[in-house]
Every structure is written in structure tokens, then in C-alpha cells.
Amino acid sequence: MVTRTEHDALGTVEVEASRLWGAQTERSRRNFCIGEEKMPHTLIAAFAQLKKACAAVNATEGKLSAEKAEAVAAVADRILAGELDGEFPLAVWQTGSGTQTNMNVNEVIARAAAVPLHENDDVNMSQSSNDTFPTAMSVAAVLSVEDGVIPSAEALVAAFLQLEEAHRGIIKIGRTHLQDATPLYFSDEISGWRAGVEEAVVMLRASLARLRRLAIGGTAVGTGLNAPRGFDAAVCRRLSAQCGTEFVPDENKFHALTMKDAFVFAHGALKALAANLMKIANDVRWLASGPRCGIGEIRIPENEPGSSIMPGKVNPTQCEAVTMVAAQVMGNDATIGFAASQGNFELNVFMPVIAYNFEQSCRLLSDVMRSFCENCVKGITADCRRMEENLSRSLMLVTCLSPRIGYENAAAIALDAYRRGVTLREAALKSGHITAEEFDRAVRPENMV
């Protein structure tokens, strides 16, 4: 391997000649061979946006030449276009401040620029890893939620709405505690699924206000040392214009550098979405269970063979993917909550794992909702014959008799019908509490929904 010699404050280090990173990136790459998890592309892209914005503000302040600022912007645009993806090799499991990833971006920009740049003096001007990493985390989080999670959720909501419209007027038996309950419209059941996703989106949107508050301008410990006055607001304006969404300075930089409560709050909304998706996916696979020995009230698309030994078997694989993602998101939430509690003095040093888990949750939820929508929800159909059969056999239709004959008499009828294996009507007439005419007039599912 052909190498070149790079240097930093600790001395020299050999770097593969074809690579754009420098000594600090190389040291981190060698010293933290831990796991396979790398810094997410969304975070690197957020760093590129931030470096571009900071360079522009530094040029406006007269601290950086226009030529150098344009050079930083040009490389940042290449990073955003994905041209330099191979230049960001660092593990999530590194320094808890993310310093090495900040320097990785600085070094790549400095070496890929059309004019000579210094990674610290020029690319990192007016900044510290301690304020750039949390800023990039916040930018990445906002964009991942706005551009990924919410659009996928809204597409799923639209699919549920179409499913509701296609199945209006169909009555089925309800279930509580996995036991028969009173009837409802199938479209009403679907509306509950739809609202579960809609409500989570409302929570996500509410959480974004906190994530929009950026740490930039706090530099090392929150005092803003080496950053010009108003740098934070100017960078936020630039970032807002570049990203097409609003960012504002966090008014208390000491809070911004040390506490990650905004991520705990926002990921809580992601967890709420995951919890609702878990419930929805479980409902779908239970209702589709069978095809002959389960509930079987709905049919889902037959996407692939379900067994390597049982011919003809088809499984609810999309539902299973949803539930696995939900479990992962819930695990990520526990990690984020714990990591956020570990801020010591002027800095939280668990930021890389918070950023990684948050971005993973966003990516997984975005992808799985899109897959579930296209490969399952849009193909769901009701088995009306099975719904009618289950409805007619349900003992809980006796509920509508309670106002006429009392709760205890109605309960006795239901238990008698169950124990003797007869119809509800037969047991009711045997009880002597109601006539056939009264029963037929009262026990009408369409009047119970």
C-alpha cells in the first residue's frame, strides 16, 4: 500500500495515499476497531451543511477569505452529493464528544479543496467539536424526521384511509382481552390504526421545536470563546436557508452542550410511533391468521413462500418486519435515555451513540412503514363471509339484552349457550326472560355499532 506521511500535535502517522483524511482520522480508525457501526451518512451530511454555513459566516465576518469559504462550500456540496462517502470510516464507538468525526470532516474538506486549507484554522474556524457535533446531531435528526419518518407515516395514513373507504358498511365482531366483544364496523377498526399513526406524527412535529435549537456558537464549554458575536444566529440563518427548514440558536449554550433532553423527548415520539405500529402489525397478523384454523377475517398479500418444509405456507412477513423494527426502536430509546443522563460538567460524552441510535430509528421506521404500506396494507381485503360467520356465532351479542332483562340474566344466557354449545337465541328462549319476537327485534348487530 502506498502511503503518505501526515502529522498532528502528537507527531506523524502514515495514511493510505489515495485517502483524503489526515492524521487524526487515521489515529481514530486504528484505535477504535470496535464493532461494524459507522457514523451514519445523515450525520456526515449534516456536518457538511454546517461547515458550509460556518465558512460563509466566517467570510462575512472577515475572518476567512471568500476564496477559502467557497472552497469549503464546494467540497461540502460534494459530500452532500455522495461523491466522498468512502472518506468517512470512523466507528460510532469513539470519543464521546465526536471530536474525531468532526476532525474527519475537517480533514477531508481541507484535502479535497481546490485551495490550501488548514483543517483547524480554516475549516474549523470559530468552532469546537463540542458545539459542532451536537449541532450536526440536531440538524440530522430534524431532517431525518421531516424528510424520512413523517412522509412515510403520512403515506401509511393515506393507505389506511383508502382501506377504510373500501370497507365501509362491513360489520364484524370486536375483541377485547383476545375474547369476543360487541360488534363494530371494520372501517372503524381501521380508523383506529390510522389514528395511531396520525397521533404519533403530531407528537413528532411537536418534538421538532426542541431539536431545532442548535449548540453552535458555544465552542468548547458554552462561553463562545473564539467565535464572533452573533455567530450562532448567523450560522442558523444560513443552515435554515441551505436545508429548507428552520434552525435557531439555543439561548443557553451550557445546556446545549451538556444535556440531550431534546433527543430523549423526540425519540419518545419515535417510540410512541413504534409502539402503535407494533399494535397495528399484531392486529393485522392475528386477523389474517389461518388460513383455515385461525381468525381469518382479512386476507393479506401473498408475497413469498413462508416455509422451507411446508408447501403452500404463506406468512405475515411484513408484519413481522414491523414488529422487529419496533422492538429495535424501543431498545434504542432505552440507550438514548441512559446516554442523555450521562452529561458531566460542561459536556455530554455519549453523543455518538445517541446520534447513531436516533438516526437508526428514523431510518428503520421510515423504511418499514413504506414497505408495510406497499407490500401489505394496500393489499388487505376483508373476508366478509368469515366476518359474518364469526359475528353470528358471538355470544357477546347478548349485551344488547341487558337493558331489557338485566345484566345477570343476560350473563346467564350467554354462559348457558356456551356450555351447552347452542345458539344465543336458543339459550335466550329457554331462559323464559324474552320471547322470540323480542329477541329478533333486539339482537341486531347493525343497531349495535
C-alpha positions as CSV (number, residue, x, y, z in Angstrom):
1,M,0.0,0.0,0.0
2,V,1.3,3.4,-1.0
3,T,1.2,5.9,1.9
4,R,1.9,9.5,2.7
5,T,3.0,11.0,6.0
6,E,0.5,13.2,7.9
7,H,1.1,15.0,11.1
8,D,-0.8,16.3,14.0
9,A,0.0,17.6,17.6
10,L,1.1,14.1,18.6
11,G,3.5,13.6,15.7
12,T,3.4,11.8,12.3
13,V,1.3,8.9,11.1
14,E,1.2,7.1,7.7
15,V,-2.1,7.3,5.8
16,E,-3.1,5.5,2.6
17,A,-2.1,7.8,-0.2
18,S,-5.4,7.6,-2.0
19,R,-7.4,8.7,1.1
20,L,-8.4,12.3,1.8
21,W,-8.4,12.1,5.6
22,G,-5.5,13.1,7.7
23,A,-3.7,12.1,10.9
24,Q,-6.5,12.4,13.4
25,T,-8.9,10.4,11.4
26,E,-6.2,7.7,10.9
27,R,-5.5,7.5,14.6
28,S,-9.2,7.1,15.4
29,R,-9.6,4.5,12.6
30,R,-6.7,2.4,14.1
31,N,-7.5,3.0,17.8
32,F,-11.2,2.2,17.7
33,C,-11.6,-1.0,15.8
34,I,-14.9,-1.7,17.7
35,G,-17.9,-3.2,16.0
36,E,-19.2,-2.6,12.5
37,E,-21.3,0.5,13.2
38,K,-20.0,3.6,11.4
39,M,-21.1,7.2,11.7
40,P,-24.4,7.5,9.8
41,H,-24.4,9.3,6.4
42,T,-27.1,11.6,7.6
43,L,-24.8,12.9,10.3
44,I,-21.9,13.4,7.9
45,A,-24.3,15.3,5.5
46,A,-25.4,17.5,8.4
47,F,-21.7,18.2,9.2
48,A,-21.2,19.2,5.5
49,Q,-24.1,21.6,5.7
50,L,-22.7,23.0,9.0
51,K,-19.2,23.5,7.7
52,K,-20.6,25.3,4.6
53,A,-22.7,27.6,6.7
54,C,-19.8,28.4,9.2
55,A,-17.4,29.1,6.4
56,A,-19.9,31.6,4.8
57,V,-20.4,33.4,8.1
58,N,-16.7,33.5,8.8
59,A,-16.2,35.1,5.4
60,T,-18.9,37.6,6.1
61,E,-17.1,38.5,9.4
62,G,-13.9,39.0,7.5
63,K,-12.2,36.1,9.3
64,L,-12.0,33.8,6.3
65,S,-11.3,34.8,2.7
66,A,-14.1,34.4,0.2
67,E,-11.9,32.1,-1.8
68,K,-11.5,29.7,1.1
69,A,-15.1,29.9,2.1
70,E,-16.1,29.0,-1.5
71,A,-13.6,26.1,-1.4
72,V,-15.2,24.7,1.8
73,A,-18.6,25.0,0.3
74,A,-17.6,23.2,-2.9
75,V,-16.3,20.2,-1.0
76,A,-19.3,20.2,1.3
77,D,-21.5,20.0,-1.8
78,R,-19.5,17.0,-3.0
79,I,-20.1,15.3,0.4
80,L,-23.8,16.1,0.1
81,A,-23.8,14.6,-3.4
82,G,-22.3,11.4,-2.0
83,E,-19.1,11.7,-4.0
84,L,-16.9,11.3,-1.0
85,D,-18.8,8.6,1.0
86,G,-15.7,6.4,1.3
87,E,-13.8,9.0,3.2
88,F,-15.7,8.7,6.5
89,P,-14.6,5.4,8.0
90,L,-14.9,6.1,11.7
91,A,-16.7,3.9,14.3
92,V,-19.6,5.1,16.4
93,W,-17.6,3.8,19.4
94,Q,-15.0,6.5,19.6
95,T,-14.6,9.6,21.8
96,G,-17.9,10.5,23.4
97,S,-17.7,14.1,22.1
98,G,-17.5,13.0,18.5
99,T,-14.3,15.1,18.1
100,Q,-12.7,12.6,15.7
101,T,-15.7,12.7,13.4
102,N,-15.6,16.5,13.4
103,M,-11.9,16.3,12.5
104,N,-12.6,13.6,9.9
105,V,-14.9,16.1,8.1
106,N,-12.4,19.0,8.6
107,E,-9.5,16.9,7.2
108,V,-11.4,15.7,4.2
109,I,-12.6,19.2,3.3
110,A,-9.1,20.6,3.7
111,R,-7.5,18.0,1.5
112,A,-10.2,17.9,-1.2
113,A,-10.4,21.7,-1.5
114,A,-9.2,23.5,-4.6
115,V,-7.1,25.9,-2.5
116,P,-4.9,25.2,0.5
117,L,-6.9,24.9,3.7
118,H,-6.0,24.0,7.3
119,E,-8.4,21.6,8.9
120,N,-8.4,23.5,12.3
121,D,-7.5,27.1,11.4
122,D,-9.8,27.4,8.3
123,V,-12.4,24.6,8.2
124,N,-13.0,24.5,12.0
125,M,-12.7,28.3,12.4
126,S,-15.0,29.7,15.2
127,Q,-16.0,26.2,16.1
128,S,-15.3,23.4,18.5
129,S,-16.1,19.7,18.3
130,N,-18.1,20.3,21.4
131,D,-20.6,22.5,19.6
132,T,-20.4,21.2,16.1
133,F,-21.1,17.6,16.9
134,P,-24.3,18.3,18.9
135,T,-25.3,20.8,16.2
136,A,-24.8,18.2,13.4
137,M,-26.8,15.7,15.5
138,S,-29.7,18.1,15.8
139,V,-29.7,19.0,12.1
140,A,-29.5,15.4,11.1
141,A,-32.4,14.5,13.5
142,V,-34.7,17.2,12.2
143,L,-34.1,16.3,8.6
144,S,-34.4,12.6,9.2
145,V,-37.8,13.1,10.9
146,E,-39.1,15.7,8.4
147,D,-37.8,14.1,5.2
148,G,-38.0,10.4,6.2
149,V,-40.3,9.4,9.0
150,I,-43.1,11.9,8.6
151,P,-43.6,11.3,4.8
152,S,-43.6,7.5,5.3
153,A,-46.1,7.8,8.1
154,E,-48.3,10.1,6.0
155,A,-48.3,7.6,3.1
156,L,-49.3,4.9,5.6
157,V,-52.1,7.1,6.9
158,A,-53.3,7.6,3.3
159,A,-53.3,3.9,2.7
160,F,-55.4,3.2,5.8
161,L,-57.8,5.9,4.8
162,Q,-58.3,4.2,1.4
163,L,-58.8,0.9,3.2
164,E,-61.4,2.4,5.4
165,E,-63.3,3.8,2.4
166,A,-63.2,0.4,0.6
167,H,-64.7,-1.5,3.5
168,R,-67.4,0.9,4.8
169,G,-70.6,-0.9,6.0
170,I,-69.0,-4.2,6.9
171,I,-69.8,-5.3,10.4
172,K,-67.6,-7.7,12.3
173,I,-67.2,-8.9,15.9
174,G,-65.0,-6.8,18.2
175,R,-62.4,-8.3,20.5
176,T,-61.1,-7.3,23.9
177,H,-58.7,-9.3,26.0
178,L,-58.5,-11.7,23.0
179,Q,-62.1,-12.6,23.7
180,D,-65.3,-11.8,21.8
181,A,-66.8,-8.4,22.4
182,T,-69.6,-6.3,20.8
183,P,-69.7,-5.6,17.1
184,L,-68.2,-2.7,15.2
185,Y,-67.6,-1.6,11.6
186,F,-64.4,-2.9,10.1
187,S,-63.8,0.6,8.8
188,D,-63.9,1.8,12.4
189,E,-61.3,-0.7,13.4
190,I,-59.1,0.5,10.5
191,S,-59.7,4.1,11.6
192,G,-58.0,3.3,14.9
193,W,-54.9,2.1,13.1
194,R,-54.9,5.2,11.0
195,A,-55.3,7.5,14.1
196,G,-52.4,5.7,15.8
197,V,-50.1,6.8,13.1
198,E,-51.6,10.3,12.8
199,E,-51.2,10.9,16.5
200,A,-47.6,9.8,16.5
201,V,-46.9,12.3,13.7
202,V,-48.5,15.1,15.8
203,M,-46.1,14.2,18.6
204,L,-43.1,14.1,16.3
205,R,-43.9,17.5,14.9
206,A,-44.2,18.9,18.4
207,S,-40.8,17.4,19.4
208,L,-39.0,19.1,16.5
209,A,-39.2,22.6,18.1
210,R,-36.6,21.4,20.7
211,L,-34.3,19.8,18.2
212,R,-34.2,23.0,16.1
213,R,-32.3,24.7,18.9
214,L,-28.6,24.4,18.0
215,A,-25.5,24.4,20.1
216,I,-23.3,26.2,17.5
217,G,-21.6,29.3,18.9
218,G,-20.9,27.6,22.3
219,T,-17.5,26.4,21.2
220,A,-15.6,24.4,23.9
221,V,-17.6,24.8,27.1
222,G,-20.5,27.1,26.2
223,T,-18.8,30.5,26.6
224,G,-18.4,31.0,22.8
225,L,-14.6,31.5,23.1
226,N,-13.0,32.2,19.6
227,A,-16.4,32.7,17.9
228,P,-17.5,36.2,16.8
229,R,-20.6,37.8,18.5
230,G,-23.7,36.8,16.7
231,F,-22.0,33.8,15.1
232,D,-24.7,31.4,16.3
233,A,-27.6,33.3,14.9
234,A,-25.9,33.9,11.6
235,V,-25.0,30.2,11.2
236,C,-28.6,29.2,12.0
237,R,-29.9,31.5,9.3
238,R,-27.5,30.0,6.8
239,L,-28.4,26.5,7.8
240,S,-32.1,27.2,7.6
241,A,-31.7,28.5,4.0
242,Q,-29.5,25.6,2.9
243,C,-31.7,22.9,4.4
244,G,-35.1,24.4,3.8
245,T,-36.2,24.2,7.4
246,E,-35.8,26.4,10.4
247,F,-33.0,26.3,12.9
248,V,-32.4,28.7,15.8
249,P,-29.6,29.2,18.3
250,D,-30.1,27.5,21.7
251,E,-30.1,30.5,24.1
252,N,-28.3,28.6,26.8
253,K,-25.2,27.0,25.3
254,F,-24.3,25.4,28.7
255,H,-27.5,23.4,28.4
256,A,-27.0,22.7,24.7
257,L,-23.5,21.2,25.2
258,T,-24.3,19.1,28.3
259,M,-27.9,17.9,28.0
260,K,-29.6,15.9,25.3
261,D,-33.2,16.1,26.6
262,A,-34.4,17.2,23.2
263,F,-33.3,13.8,21.8
264,V,-35.0,11.9,24.7
265,F,-38.2,13.8,24.0
266,A,-38.1,13.4,20.2
267,H,-37.2,9.8,20.4
268,G,-40.0,9.3,22.8
269,A,-42.3,10.3,19.9
270,L,-40.5,7.8,17.7
271,K,-41.0,5.1,20.4
272,A,-44.7,6.0,20.5
273,L,-44.9,5.5,16.8
274,A,-43.1,2.2,17.1
275,A,-45.5,1.1,19.9
276,N,-48.5,1.9,17.7
277,L,-47.0,0.2,14.7
278,M,-46.4,-2.9,16.9
279,K,-50.0,-3.0,17.9
280,I,-51.2,-2.4,14.3
281,A,-49.0,-5.1,12.8
282,N,-50.1,-7.6,15.5
283,D,-53.7,-6.8,14.8
284,V,-53.2,-7.4,11.1
285,R,-51.4,-10.7,11.5
286,W,-53.9,-12.0,14.1
287,L,-56.9,-11.1,11.9
288,A,-55.1,-12.7,8.9
289,S,-54.2,-15.9,10.9
290,G,-55.1,-19.2,9.3
291,P,-55.9,-19.6,6.5
292,R,-58.3,-22.2,7.9
293,C,-57.5,-22.7,11.5
294,G,-57.1,-19.1,12.7
295,I,-59.3,-15.9,12.8
296,G,-59.0,-15.4,9.0
297,E,-61.2,-12.3,8.8
298,I,-58.8,-10.5,6.5
299,R,-56.5,-11.5,3.7
300,I,-53.1,-10.1,3.2
301,P,-50.8,-10.2,0.1
302,E,-49.0,-13.5,-0.6
303,N,-45.5,-12.0,-1.1
304,E,-43.3,-15.0,-0.8
305,P,-43.3,-18.7,0.3
306,G,-43.4,-18.9,4.1
307,S,-41.7,-22.2,4.8
308,S,-38.8,-24.4,3.5
309,I,-40.6,-27.6,4.6
310,M,-44.4,-26.8,4.5
311,P,-45.5,-26.4,0.9
312,G,-48.0,-23.6,0.2
313,K,-47.5,-21.9,3.5
314,V,-47.6,-18.0,3.4
315,N,-46.6,-16.0,6.4
316,P,-47.3,-12.4,7.5
317,T,-43.7,-11.3,6.9
318,Q,-44.3,-7.6,6.5
319,C,-46.0,-7.6,9.9
320,E,-43.0,-9.4,11.4
321,A,-40.6,-6.8,9.9
322,V,-42.7,-4.1,11.5
323,T,-42.6,-5.7,14.9
324,M,-38.9,-6.3,14.8
325,V,-38.2,-2.7,13.9
326,A,-40.5,-1.6,16.8
327,A,-38.5,-3.8,19.2
328,Q,-35.2,-2.2,17.9
329,V,-36.6,1.3,18.3
330,M,-37.7,0.6,21.9
331,G,-34.2,-0.7,22.6
332,N,-32.7,2.4,21.1
333,D,-34.9,4.5,23.3
334,A,-33.5,2.9,26.4
335,T,-30.0,3.6,25.2
336,I,-30.7,7.2,24.3
337,G,-32.4,7.9,27.7
338,F,-29.4,6.4,29.6
339,A,-26.8,8.2,27.4
340,A,-28.5,11.5,27.8
341,S,-28.3,11.2,31.6
342,Q,-24.6,11.0,31.5
343,G,-23.6,14.6,30.8
344,N,-20.8,15.5,33.2
345,F,-20.0,19.2,33.9
346,E,-19.7,21.0,30.6
347,L,-20.2,18.2,28.1
348,N,-22.2,15.1,27.4
349,V,-19.7,12.4,26.2
350,F,-22.3,9.8,24.9
351,M,-23.2,11.8,21.8
352,P,-22.1,9.4,19.1
353,V,-24.3,6.6,20.4
354,I,-27.3,9.0,20.8
355,A,-26.8,10.2,17.2
356,Y,-26.4,6.7,15.9
357,N,-29.4,5.2,17.6
358,F,-31.7,8.2,16.8
359,E,-30.7,8.0,13.1
360,Q,-31.1,4.3,13.0
361,S,-34.6,4.6,14.5
362,C,-35.6,7.2,11.9
363,R,-34.2,5.1,9.0
364,L,-35.8,1.8,10.2
365,L,-39.2,3.4,10.8
366,S,-39.2,5.3,7.5
367,D,-38.2,2.1,5.6
368,V,-40.5,-0.3,7.4
369,M,-43.6,1.9,7.1
370,R,-43.0,2.3,3.4
371,S,-42.6,-1.4,3.0
372,F,-45.6,-2.3,5.2
373,C,-47.7,0.2,3.2
374,E,-46.8,-1.0,-0.2
375,N,-46.4,-4.7,0.4
376,C,-49.2,-5.3,2.9
377,V,-51.7,-2.6,3.8
378,K,-52.6,-1.7,0.2
379,G,-53.4,-5.3,-0.5
380,I,-55.6,-6.0,2.6
381,T,-59.1,-7.3,1.9
382,A,-61.9,-8.4,4.1
383,D,-63.2,-11.9,4.1
384,C,-66.8,-10.9,4.5
385,R,-68.1,-14.5,4.8
386,R,-65.8,-15.2,7.7
387,M,-66.6,-12.0,9.4
388,E,-70.4,-12.7,9.1
389,E,-69.9,-16.3,10.4
390,N,-67.9,-15.1,13.4
391,L,-70.4,-12.3,14.1
392,S,-73.4,-14.7,14.0
393,R,-71.7,-17.1,16.5
394,S,-70.6,-14.5,19.0
395,L,-72.2,-14.7,22.5
396,M,-71.5,-11.1,23.2
397,L,-74.4,-10.0,21.1
398,V,-76.3,-10.7,24.4
399,T,-75.1,-7.3,25.6
400,C,-78.0,-5.6,23.8
401,L,-80.4,-7.6,26.0
402,S,-79.0,-6.2,29.3
403,P,-81.3,-3.1,29.3
404,R,-84.3,-5.4,28.8
405,I,-83.6,-8.3,31.1
406,G,-80.7,-7.2,33.3
407,Y,-77.0,-7.9,33.3
408,E,-77.2,-11.1,35.4
409,N,-79.9,-12.7,33.3
410,A,-78.1,-11.8,30.1
411,A,-74.9,-13.3,31.5
412,A,-76.7,-16.5,32.5
413,I,-78.0,-16.8,28.9
414,A,-74.5,-16.3,27.4
415,L,-72.9,-18.9,29.8
416,D,-75.7,-21.4,29.1
417,A,-75.3,-21.1,25.3
418,Y,-71.5,-21.5,25.7
419,R,-71.7,-24.5,28.0
420,R,-74.3,-26.4,26.0
421,G,-72.9,-25.4,22.6
422,V,-76.2,-23.9,21.4
423,T,-77.0,-20.6,19.8
424,L,-77.6,-17.5,21.8
425,R,-81.2,-17.4,20.5
426,E,-81.9,-20.9,21.7
427,A,-80.5,-20.2,25.2
428,A,-82.4,-16.9,25.4
429,L,-85.7,-18.5,24.6
430,K,-85.1,-21.4,27.0
431,S,-84.5,-18.9,29.8
432,G,-88.0,-17.5,29.5
433,H,-86.8,-13.9,30.0
434,I,-87.5,-13.0,26.4
435,T,-89.8,-14.0,23.5
436,A,-88.6,-15.0,20.1
437,E,-90.1,-11.8,18.6
438,E,-88.3,-9.7,21.2
439,F,-85.0,-11.4,20.7
440,D,-85.1,-11.0,16.9
441,R,-86.0,-7.3,17.3
442,A,-83.3,-6.6,19.9
443,V,-80.4,-8.7,18.7
444,R,-79.5,-6.9,15.5
445,P,-75.7,-6.2,15.0
446,E,-76.4,-3.3,12.7
447,N,-78.0,-1.5,15.6
448,M,-75.1,-2.1,17.9
449,V,-72.2,-0.4,16.1
